[in-house]
Amino acid sequence: MILPLNSNLSSNTSFNENFNTSTINSFDFLINLNLSDSDLTIHQIEQLKSLLVKYYKRFEDTLGRTSLVQHHIDTGNTKPIKLHPYRVSPYRKEIISNEITKILNAGIIEPCASPCAAPITLQSKKDGSLRFCIDYRELNSVTVGDVYPIPRIDDTLDQLQNATYFSSMDLHSGFWQIVLDPASRGKTAFISHVGLFRFRVMPFSLTNAPATFQRLMDLVLGGLKWSCVLVYLDDIIVYSSSFEDHLHHLDLVLQHIQQSVSRQGIQPDPDKLRAVQEYPVSTKLKAVRTFLGLTSYYRRFIKNYATIAEPLIELTRNSDLKSFQWTEACHQAFSTLRQRLIEAPIIAYPRFDQSFILQLDASDVGLSAILAQKLIDDDNITREHVIGYASRTLSAAERKYNATERECLAIIYGCNYYRPYLEGTRFTAITDHKALKWLHSTKDLNSRLVRWTIQLAAFDIDIQHRPGSENSPPDSLSRYPIDAAVNDDNNDDELSSSIISSLSSNIHFADNINLYKQIRTAQWNDSSLLPLLNFLQHQIIPTTDNLNKFYGLARLHRVIDGALYRTFRSCCSTDGQQPIISLSSECLLLVISASEIPRILQIAHDHATAAHLSRRKTLSRLISRVYWPHMRRDVTNYVRACTLCQQYKPTNQKPGGFMKPIIVSEPWHTVGIDIAGPLPKTRRANTIAQLFFDDVIYRFGFPVRVISDNEVQFLSKVFIQLCHILGIHHQCTPLYHPQSNLSERINRTVKPILASFAHNDSKSWDVKLSQITFALRAAPSESIESRPAFLMFGRHPYQPIDLLHPPPAISDYLPYKENLSDYRKRLLAELMPAYKAARELLDLSH
């Protein structure tokens, strides 16, 4: 039973102050209400009328105000937003005047003096008439959001699965029954040719208005929500399993819903069944047979199916293409059958106490997924009913997949599309590709199928095979899918990992959507541009000694929509491109404040759509759109300093010379330092500077030179100043070439050894590190014959392995067997072969 009503809650105890609007005789209207088209008996109609007459005041045309909630607009410390009215024709001016008079007399608005002003706009309705609207986009952009939950319509409809009686009612101008907080009223001021007005109640166009209204309805309904009442803003439905219960529920609530509901099922918004509703009309024999395969599967639900489909069936009886003629009768049969597919009893409510069936198919051009359930009908026979249809076209890359990959992609598509129904429950997926039955048990899968198998692991899915001849519905939809761009508007809240990766790589592009507003705000925050803006916008004369120069500068600028533009007589780019904005013989270039110049350069050069092009091309992109002083110089410097351009673009300069090894003449002359990590934080938590000076400098002495990379720790003021005070020359390696740091290679050796010794106690690695470095100093180097410890100290360290022999006598150490001069000669002699080998390797790469 469908009962549309027009109601408001003005006589509810929470709605106590009425507007001065006209009323209708709701009592007489309800007495004479014609319900003969409903499914109710005469006795039930009389019972229902008695109930409605009992609450006849609920159906008055007067508006009330609720005391339960007030709407507040929080804009923080944002400056008042003032915009000029839009220019309109005399015809539209008359419409605006009439509408303002109407709502002014109704007490909806009131005249005001406010620093805010929003323009009026007239939007076309579907019937061609005009709707009076206020353009609150600027106000909404600075309003702090209210995240009160708004129910999903599909989740709401899913709750109606066991109900057989429904009534829907319409809240009359529900938003206007909520009082606007007096402190917020000035922010809603709108400007027109007849004056400045503000709202006394909550207008429709505010960003947080739906959340406030949903909060109100949840408060009014209390515990009734989800038990016998479903709410979506002012669209509300009362549902019951019996007529007696329904009368009791109607005794509590009055609301309206914009969905068509019947005892057999729902007739959703056409968008929900677009895959079938937009099934293309094709006059080819093969396409007609495919369509008949789809409709024939559900023929037991379509009354007089054979009669309706006869013109199409007759076409397929003769395979002679010359005699194939598409007639008006064929077109009528096609349209009728297509419509029957999306009507009850084929379409049914989802029953979450029953298992779901996901029918899938993939063709060379598209994917399809049909969600169904086996339900018991009124004749106690179990039949398969459709919950929803879905299909999409394949992308160019997806069409290159093999058959198994396309069929598996169909499963991924169906599971993600119907995730709200399938997640957390066991269901059956039916495919005509038999190989997918062993998808979870097969080990020989390519990387793409492995990734998809991991995604499907989140579902409790039983994949079953059905021959193609018995899988007609999804097969038909996959061969004639709707466009993917249209079908993307589904109810899936989660994007696939590939889509997320694609969006993440270009997420900075989304940040530029509000770029114009941000540049305009930056202009008003720029002290050098503020005098110009105030003079051109508010006629405020600045306090300056050279007013003539200021006036000359002001003549070169204009303020449009609160933004500052530079005017030029001619401002074509170097390639002849015309300016984006032009007025008669002038072109307008948006002025960029100093704080926004780096961002604009990044968009014009670094962005994926800018492609790191040359200085001239980057300048050409900017010069016809924006302006700031010294733009050519800034663009030149930015492009020359671009790291990626230097790394990857070819250069016309001569290649660099041969690299030279670092020559040292004595021990501890040059020290290389580097950071390895990340490592767990130890109890000692030493800093870089403290560690270097305590454990290195004060133990081994001051080196002449320290080489490090460009880590921030080595470029800190503390580290640089300490090196300067101690007379140590600090040298950084070239950018993107860490190989020139002496310690880089030793770190590659230390890391795996450290990991093997500290795996049981990760926070003791700093203790193990001392033992490891001792072992490396005492071991012979591969590039030189002597051990590092000997080259540093002129003697070999005594190690635990040396306990196998008696300790040497003291006389063996004194005097040294080699004097200092001989030791230095030996050191250089052993180092020179290493220098020579390194130089040959470096020269080969140049």
Buried (B, 14 or more C-beta within 10 A) or exposed (E): BBBEBBBBBBBBEBBEEBBEBEEEEBBEBBEEBEBEEEEBEEEBBEBBBEBBBEBBEBBBBBBBBBEBBBBBBBBEEBEEBBBEBEEBEEEBBEBBEEBBEEBBEBBBBEEBEBEBBBBBBBEEEEEEEBEBBBBBBBBBEBBEEBEEEEBEBBEBBBBBBEBBBBBBBBBBBBBBBBBBEEEBBBBBBBBBEEEBBBBBBBBBBBBBBBBBBBBBBBEBBEEBBEEBBBBBBBBBBBBBEEBEBBBEBBEEBBBBBEBEBBBBBBBBEEEBBBBBBBBEEBBEBEBBBBBBBBBBBBBBBBEEBEEBBBBBBEBEEEEEEEEBEBEEEBBEBBEBBBEBBBBBBBBBBBBBEEEBBBBBBBBEEBBBBBBBBBBEBEEEEEBBBBBBBBBBBBEEEBEEBEEBBBBBBBBBBBBBBBBBBBEEEEBBBBBBBEEBBEBEEEEEBEEBBEBBBEBBEEBEBEBEEBEEEEBBBBBBBBBBBBEBEBBEEBBBEEEBEEEEEEEEEEEEEEEEEEEEBBBBBBBBEBEEBBBBBBBBEEEEEEEEEEEEEBEEBBEEBBBEEBBBBBBBEEBBBEEEBEBEBBEEEBBBBBBBBEEBBEBBBBBBBBBEEBEBBEBBBBBBBBBBBBBBEEBEEBBBEBBEEBEEBEEEEEEEEEEEEEBEBBEBEEBEEBBBBBBBEEBEEEEEEEEBBEEBBEEBBEEEEBBBBBBBBEBEBBEBEEBEEBBEEEEBEBBBBEEEEBEBBBBBEBBEEBEEBBEEBBEEEEEBBBEBBEEBBEEBBBEEBEEBEBBBBBBBBBEEEEEEEEEEEEEEEEEEEEEEEEEEEEBBEBBBEBBEEBBEEBBEEBEEEE
